[in-house]
Amino acid sequence: MATAVLLPKLTDWVQNHITAIIEAKTTHDLHDAVNRFLNQHAMITVNGAHISRAEFVKQLKAENFAEEKATITFNDSIEVPDSREGESITAGTVGVFYTAIITSAHLIHGIPTSKQVIASLNVVVAPDPSVHKPPMPNGYYDPRRVTSLNEVRVERPLKLTPSGTSAPATAEACC
C-alpha cells in the first residue's frame, strides 16, 4: 500500500532550508541547498538592495567561507498561507527572525574566529512549475520554492571570552 508523503508546514520548510544553507560546508552543498530553496528567477532584496540570485549565492559563499561549524536559533516566526489556497501548506508568506553563530576553521593566535549573523527574513513561497515530479511513484516531491526574498541582516565579529564562550566584539554589537 502506498503511503502519502506529508510536506512540512511552510515555516518548518523555510527554517529547514535556511539551516541547510547556513550549515553547508562545501560549495556543492551550498548550491544544492540554495537550489532547493530559491526559484531560479526569485526576486531578492538584502538590506534594501535588489541583487541577483548569483550575487546572493556569492554573498552566502563569502559568509560561509572556511566554516568549521554553524549554529542557528530561530527566535520567532510568522506564517500566512496564500488566501487563494485556503489553509494550504504549498503557498504563502513566511517571516523568520534568526541568529546564527558561524565559527571559522581559521585560527588567530590559536583561537577560532566566530561571527554572529542576526537576520529578519521574509519570503513568499509558491509551487514552482519548473520543478518536475520524479518518475518513480510515491517518491518525495516538494515543488515549493521561494519566489521573493527580503532580508535585513547584520554580521558582527565575536571574540572569545576568558570562559571560552563567544561574546560580541564591542559593546555596541550587543543586542
Number of C-alpha atoms within 10 A of each C-alpha: 3 7 7 9 11 9 14 13 14 24 19 14 19 22 20 14 18 19 17 18 23 22 21 23 18 14 14 10 14 20 16 14 20 23 15 19 23 22 23 17 11 18 18 21 19 14 12 10 11 14 13 15 18 10 12 16 16 12 12 18 20 11 16 23 18 15 21 16 16 19 13 18 13 14 10 10 16 12 17 16 19 17 10 9 11 10 12 14 20 20 23 23 19 23 20 20 19 18 18 19 21 25 22 19 15 15 11 8 7 7 13 14 20 25 21 23 16 19 18 19 20 22 23 21 26 20 16 16 11 10 14 10 14 10 7 7 9 12 13 13 14 18 17 22 27 28 19 18 20 19 19 15 15 13 15 16 17 20 18 15 11 7 6 9 9 18 17 18 17 11 8 7 14 9 6
